[in-house]
């Protein structure tokens, strides 16, 4: 198996034209999810997620996987989670797309998968922390002031290593009206 090794993070060298399949995550996907999120976290683009945290929240995640193609292995090409915070809000979190697969709409597809799941359970609001404001705006989210956040969001934030120095942007999307 060929790997892209960047800053000691190794992710499968997936062919950009490989056939894709979308599904919910399984426990056997934890290593691949950890590597893909770690790739972007090592570049300061998102927060790292530990393997124990991924195991605790594995049911949150939607995946896009590439099948093997032209002699290259298949593998994880995108991940995004829908994490319930309270009966009226969930966080879209852990959105990461393989560097070979950027610009193909996979991030949007993953966010829409999370949104569909939220709508199916009558959840009224989605929330995201991001450095990619324009992307989330194209997905229908609006920037909000951090001071307007749901109290449950703050309880999650207090566990973050960057709580005192957070520079992520808060985004919100109403699923009603």
N, C-alpha and C positions, 0 to 999 in steps of 0.2 A: 504494500500500500504506500502510495506517495503522500507526503505531507508538506504543507506550507509551514515553515518554522520561522516565526517572527517573534522576537523578544521572548524566546523560550516557550511560547505557546504554539502547539502543533495542532492544526486543523486539517482535515482531509482535503486533498487537492481535487476538488469536484469539478467536472467538466461543465462549463456554462450552458451547454445545450442538453444536459441530461434530463430525461423525463422526471417530472416531479409528482409527489403525492403528499397530501395533507392529512394529518391525523393528530389525535391527542397523544401526549407524552406517556411513556411507560418508565418504570424504574430502570430498565436496561438502557435508557437514553441519558441517564444522569451524567456520565462521563463526557459524552458529546456536547450536551447542553453546557456543562461547566467549561469545556474548552472554548466553545464559540463565544459565550459571554465573557470569559477570561481574555479572549483576544481583544475585544473592544474595551474591556475594563483596563487592560494594560496600556491602552492609548488614551485613557481619561474620558472615554465617551459614554461610559455607564458604570454602575456599581457592580463590583464583583459579587457573586453569589456562591456561598460555600456548598459543598456537596451535601452536608446534612440539611441545610436549608432547602436545597433543591428536592431532596427526598421528602421533606415535610410538606412541600407545596407542589409535588409532581402533578397532581390532578389539575392544577391551575394552567398548565402549559399546552399550547397548540404548537405543532411542528410542521415544517415543510422539509421533506426529505427528497434527495436526488437519488435516482437509481443509477447503478453503474453504467458507464457510457464510454465507448471508444477506448477501452482498456483502462480507464480510470475507475477508481472505486466510487461507490455511492456514498452518501452520508448526509448529515444534518446540514441544511442550508438556511434555515430560519427557525426562530423560536420567539414566542410571545406568551405572556401569562395574563390571566384575568384573576386577580386576587381580591376576594371579598373582604371589605373592611367593616361594613355595617349593612343593615338591611336596605339602606338607600344609596350606597356608593361602593364601587369596586375600583381597584387600580389596574390599569394596563401597565404591566411591568416586564422587565427582562426582554425587551424587544431587541433582537440581534439578527442580522442577516450576513451570511458568508460573504467575505470580500469579493469573491469571484462572481457573486450573484447580485451585486448592488445594481440599482436602477431598473429592475425588472418588475417592480410592483409587489414583491414578496412581502415587504414590510406592511404595506397597505392591506394586502390579503390577510396577513396575520392579525392586524388590528381589527379588520372587519369580522374575522372569525370570533375574536373575543367579544366584539360588539353583538354579534348574532347570539352568542351564548348568554350575554347579559340581557338581551331583549327576551329571550326564551324563558327567563326566570323573572321577568317583569322588574328588572333593576332599573331605576330611573336615571342614574348618573354614573358616568365614567370619569376617572381622574388619571392623570399621568404626570410624573416628574420627567423632565427631558432636557437635553441640550439641543434638540432638533425641533425648535418651535415651528418652523415652516412646514415640516413634514406633518406634524400633528394638526396644524391648521388645515392642511389639505384633507385630513381625515375628519374634519368637522369639529375639532376641539378649539376652545377659546382660551387665551392666556388669562389667568386670574392672579390677583395678588396673593402672596403666601398667607397673609393675615386673614384671608377669607376661606381658608381651608377647613374642612370637616375636622372636628376634634379627634376622631379616630386616626386620621392621617398623622397628626402630631404624635400620637402614641407610638406609631410605627417609626417615625423620624427619630425619636429619642434614642433608638437602638443603633442608628447609623453613625459611622465613624466621622462623617462630615457634617453632623448636626449643627455644630457651632459655626461652620464655614460653608454652608450649602450655597451653591451657585446654580442649582438646577432651576428650570422654569416650571411653574405649576400650570397645568392645562386641564380644562374641564369640558365635558360634553354631556348635554342633557339628551336623554333618549326618549323624552316625552315632548309632545307639542311640536 
